[in-house]
Amino acid sequence: MRWIFLGGLLAAAAALGQSGAMSQPPATDPPARAPIIIAHRGASGERPEHTLAAYDLAIRQGADFIEPDLVLTKDGVFVARHENDITGTTDVAAHPEFAARKVTKVIDGESHTGWFTEDFTLAELKTLRARERLPQLRPGNAAYDGQFEVPTLAEIIALAKRRTAETGRIIGIYPETKHPSYFASIGLPMEEKLAAELKAAGWDSAAAPVFIQSFEVNNLKKLKSLTGVRLIQLMDASGGPADQAVASYAEMATPAGLRAVARYAWGIGPNKAMIWRGTGPVSPLVAEAHRAGLGVHPWTFRAENAFLPAIFQRGRAPADRGRLAEEITVYLDAGVDGFFTDFPALGVATRNARR
């Protein structure tokens, strides 16, 4: 493994200060064919995730793509939430008119008790306001609780297009279909609706500034028959797809498994631990994926100690921010084609410093 932590890394850290300047725009343009920066749920380290405010901040910080997790409302509208369970990401519990809708459901084999998007119309969801999902780690974000609506996919597309026109650089979207098998089981299949909405936006080819990602397999295969936009097979460090199309993500990550993925997807989005576990050498996954003709976009790079390998932590508290630029550099050295981060300003600066 190549450990190049000086030069570009130090320039990135100096440009940002790593502790307080993450909201500043990038100082330099990205190099040609540079790895893309995917704003994970927007600039979610600095604003409540999946809000137009988080997405717009990410764009101002230089992100190439903004990432909405997509779930459906009762009336079949795509909205951006981390899960269809909105108990922790909205103020729904404070709305007595919706108290009776609290239920327990089994989704992808796990039991959840709370409030769910599929039990609300879009008009009803628009009466709710977003809340920070990780207030203990991100108290600064919690200060924005109650200020922002739950956005629709249409609103996110409009934001990306408007900011593309204003900035003169292409801002893409990187939607994830959340629990597609579950939604299909309750009469709300995602694939045709998503392909149609993207096509209406003028995005239906591999040249479009769009990637669609999923942890499941069959809905990506269905999407391949419906749209030409690039598809990303997500992989976790354990377990397997909820649709059980493949026994495990570990099997999917073998050379044979990667060749199978390449028949329906443009690339893979692995848990970053599948490439490097914070110690020892990097795995061969990036090289093997490239040999199979696949791009590689690992997730998720976060600045808090709670999410960093021990060698990059700084301070003692889980919420303290460590040396994220150094972690990102390991993966850039490994040859990734892009990465997901909650802190796009830092991601952009670290990448751009490597010109």
Long-range contacts (C-beta under 8 A, 24 or more apart in sequence): 1-276, 1-281, 1-282, 1-330, 1-333, 1-334, 2-333, 3-330, 3-333, 4-329, 4-333, 5-326, 5-329, 7-353, 7-354, 8-329, 8-350, 8-353, 8-354, 8-355, 9-325, 9-326, 9-329, 9-350, 9-353, 11-353, 12-325, 12-346, 12-349, 12-350, 12-352, 12-353, 13-323, 13-325, 15-349, 15-353, 16-325, 16-345, 16-346, 16-349, 18-303, 18-321, 18-323, 18-324, 18-325, 18-346, 19-321, 21-345, 22-46, 22-61, 22-303, 22-343, 22-345, 22-346, 23-57, 23-60, 23-61, 23-345, 24-61, 24-345, 25-60, 25-61, 25-62, 25-345, 26-61, 26-62, 26-345, 26-348, 26-349, 26-352, 27-349, 27-352, 28-352, 28-353, 28-355, 29-352, 30-62, 30-64, 30-348, 30-351, 30-352, 31-352, 31-354, 31-355, 34-351, 34-352, 35-332, 35-336, 35-337, 35-338, 35-339, 35-351, 36-64, 36-65, 36-297, 36-337, 36-338, 37-62, 37-63, 37-64, 37-65, 37-338, 37-339, 37-341, 37-344, 37-347, 37-348, 37-351, 38-63, 38-64, 38-65, 38-66, 38-67, 38-174, 38-297, 38-338, 38-339, 38-340, 38-341, 39-63, 39-65, 39-66, 39-67, 39-341, 39-344, 40-67, 40-299, 40-300, 40-301, 40-340, 40-341, 40-342, 41-67, 41-68, 41-69, 41-80, 41-82, 41-342, 42-66, 42-67, 43-342, 43-343, 43-344, 43-345, 44-141, 44-342, 45-138, 45-141, 45-302, 45-303, 45-304, 45-342, 45-343, 46-140, 46-141, 46-343, 47-141, 47-144, 47-148, 48-89, 48-130, 48-131, 48-132, 48-133, 48-141, 48-142, 48-144, 48-145, 48-148, 49-82, 49-89, 49-130, 49-132, 49-133, 49-342, 50-80, 50-81, 50-82, 50-89, 50-130, 50-150, 50-151, 51-130, 51-144, 51-148, 51-149, 51-151, 52-148, 52-149, 52-151, 52-155, 52-156, 52-159, 53-144, 53-147, 53-148, 55-151, 55-156, 55-159, 55-160, 56-159, 56-163, 58-344, 59-159, 59-160, 59-163, 59-167, 59-171, 61-344, 61-345, 61-348, 62-344, 62-345, 62-348, 62-352, 63-171, 63-344, 63-347, 63-348, 64-170, 64-171, 64-172, 64-338, 65-171, 65-172, 65-173, 65-174, 65-209, 65-211, 65-338, 66-156, 66-159, 66-160, 66-171, 66-172, 66-173, 66-174, 67-173, 67-174, 67-175, 67-176, 67-340, 68-151, 68-153, 68-156, 68-173, 68-174, 68-175, 68-176, 69-175, 69-176, 69-178, 70-153, 70-175, 70-176, 70-177, 70-178, 70-190, 70-194, 71-117, 71-118, 71-178, 71-179, 71-183, 72-117, 72-118, 72-183, 72-188, 72-190, 72-193, 73-117, 73-118, 73-120, 73-121, 73-122, 73-125, 74-117, 74-118, 74-119, 74-120, 74-121, 75-121, 75-122, 76-188, 76-193, 77-122, 77-152, 77-153, 78-152, 78-153, 78-154, 78-175, 78-190, 78-193, 78-194, 78-197, 79-117, 79-122, 79-125, 79-150, 79-151, 79-152, 79-153, 80-150, 80-151, 80-152, 80-153, 80-156, 81-117, 81-150, 81-178, 82-133, 82-178, 83-112, 83-178, 83-179, 84-116, 84-117, 84-118, 84-178, 84-179, 84-182, 84-183, 85-112, 85-114, 85-115, 85-116, 86-114, 86-115, 86-116, 86-117, 86-125, 86-128, 86-150, 87-113, 87-114, 87-115, 88-114, 88-131, 88-133, 89-130, 89-131, 89-133, 90-115, 90-128, 90-129, 90-130, 90-131, 90-150, 91-128, 91-129, 91-131, 91-145, 91-146, 92-128, 95-127, 95-128, 98-124, 107-179, 107-182, 108-179, 108-181, 108-182, 108-242, 109-242, 118-183, 118-186, 118-188, 122-152, 125-150, 126-150, 136-318, 136-319, 137-304, 137-306, 137-318, 137-319, 138-304, 138-319, 139-319, 153-194, 153-197, 154-197, 157-197, 157-201, 160-209, 161-201, 164-209, 170-209, 171-209, 172-208, 172-209, 172-210, 172-211, 173-209, 173-210, 174-210, 174-211, 174-212, 174-213, 174-232, 175-210, 175-211, 175-212, 175-213, 176-212, 176-213, 176-214, 176-234, 177-212, 177-213, 177-214, 177-216, 177-219, 179-242, 180-214, 180-216, 180-219, 180-243, 181-216, 181-218, 181-219, 181-242, 181-243, 182-242, 184-219, 190-219, 191-219, 191-222, 191-223, 191-226, 192-226, 194-223, 194-227, 195-223, 195-226, 195-227, 198-227, 198-229, 199-227, 203-229, 204-228, 204-229, 205-229, 206-230, 206-266, 211-266, 211-267, 211-297, 213-269, 215-241, 215-242, 216-241, 216-242, 216-243, 216-245, 217-241, 217-243, 217-245, 217-246, 217-264, 218-243, 218-245, 219-243, 220-264, 220-265, 221-264, 224-264, 224-265, 230-266, 230-267, 231-264, 231-265, 231-266, 232-265, 232-266, 232-267, 232-268, 232-269, 232-295, 232-297, 233-261, 233-264, 233-265, 233-267, 233-268, 233-269, 234-268, 234-269, 234-270, 234-299, 235-268, 235-269, 235-270, 235-271, 235-274, 236-271, 237-270, 237-271, 237-273, 237-274, 249-274, 253-285, 253-288, 255-288, 255-291, 255-292, 258-288, 258-289, 258-291, 258-292, 258-294, 259-292, 261-292, 261-294, 262-292, 262-293, 262-294, 265-294, 266-294, 266-295, 267-294, 267-295, 267-296, 267-297, 267-337, 268-294, 268-295, 268-296, 268-297, 269-296, 269-297, 269-298, 269-299, 269-340, 270-296, 270-298, 270-299, 271-298, 271-299, 272-298, 272-299, 272-300, 272-301, 272-331, 272-339, 274-298, 275-331, 275-334, 275-336, 276-330, 276-331, 276-334, 277-309, 278-309, 278-310, 278-311, 278-312, 279-309, 279-311, 282-330, 282-334, 286-334, 286-335, 286-336, 287-335, 290-335, 295-337, 295-338, 296-335, 296-336, 296-337, 296-338, 297-336, 297-337, 297-338, 297-339, 297-340, 298-331, 298-336, 298-339, 298-340, 299-339, 299-340, 300-340, 300-341, 300-342, 301-327, 301-328, 301-331, 301-339, 301-340, 301-341, 301-342, 301-343, 301-347, 302-341, 302-342, 302-343, 303-342, 303-343, 303-346, 324-350, 325-349, 325-350, 329-354
